[in-house]
Amino acid sequence: MSTQLHILHVEDNENDAFLVAATLDRHDFYCEIERVETREDFVAALERGGFDLILSDFSLPTFNGHAALEIAREKQPDVPFLFVSGTIGEEVAIDALKSGATDYVLKDRLPRLVPAVRRALADAAERAALKKAEEAMIQSEHKYRHLFECLSEAALLADGNSGRVLDTNRQAEILFGRRRCEIVGSYVTQLLSPETLAEYRRHFTGTSPINERVVFEGEIASSQGQPVPVSVSATPIVLYGRRLVLALFRDITDRKQAEAEIQRLKAQLAQHPGSA
């Protein structure tokens, strides 16, 4: 199966360029090769882009391989760059590899060009796939962070097994009266009252169904040590292959106080029925 390639070839010798093209053609590479000899033409070609591979001689009358490599790293850093030269010593070759060249092939050993090109293309494809995955993860992380911070409730993202808090938001800092760095890395055992912790553990064991939301009421300990009544809405989830628990806490102090006041008034009416 042939491989189609768009190659930029820095080479002043037409015969050498022909031999390179013929070598690739014999091994099922269908190549569209643009040959340049000067810095100006090389830069112009790079700025147009669209190349899968850059091949470069090391010594040219008005240009040199080091300069070509430096320009390529600046303008097209993701395109593999191979030296194909008859005048490159071992030390120079090592320096070139350290500077970003993918490989080097001597002109009197052109059969090495084919495996070198295959390796370069495979490495470039792997780097492109990794970069795409990283970009997707970063984008996902940005969306996650935005949603997490926009929650109106205090949020804790905890490890499903250890209970260690992995992430939190600004509302949690306010509710718990602790800085983010004090909450992240702590454990739910340090943040919930004993009764609430028991309820939390009852629902979130290692066998709890994923994405099944549980709602209950309990108390947390504020930084001043005072219990704060809260409504808890928590869900076991799987994120990046880990079993986690996302718990949302809402301060219900006002509601509890209002309920207590209603109970007090009812009790008062019960004791003095005629006072109404």
C-alpha angles and dihedrals in degrees: 000000000000123000118218115220136178104208131188108208121194101202135133096192112082094197093053090049090052092051091051092050092046092050092054093043092055089058098053098267110140100204134190101195126192111196121203132177106184136060091241094054091044093053092046091051093049091050090054088051129181097125125141095192141013121212119187139183112224100224124042130162095250102014140038139212097247091057091046091051093048092051092046092051089053100045105028107016094162095057113093114243122207128183114223105183145141094212111054121116125210095256092048090048092052091049089050092053090049089051093056108277112143096215144324132232127192116231092232089057101048094149084075089063096077098056089040090055092046091052092047093051092046092050091047091050091049092049091048092051091048092048091050091050091048092049091050090049092048091049090049090048091051091051091046092049092048093050092043093053093044093058112116090213129070107261132205123185107198136178108261094224108035099027090228112155110240100177142002141174141234094268089058091053088055096044098044094036091229134115119253091250089056094050099043108075094024123105131246086241087069095048106042130066115250093256093047091046090054090052091047092052092046091060101034110055125139090271098051112130113258117249093010106136120219124196124194141142128246145130137273128201115245122215087261090057094248117134115245118200112231142177110230125206111181135172132187110230139172115232124174088348095305128115107236139167121228108202125185120199127198123189108238097177093121092049092048091049091049091049090049091050091050091051090049092052091047090051091048092051091048090055094044107028094169095054092080 
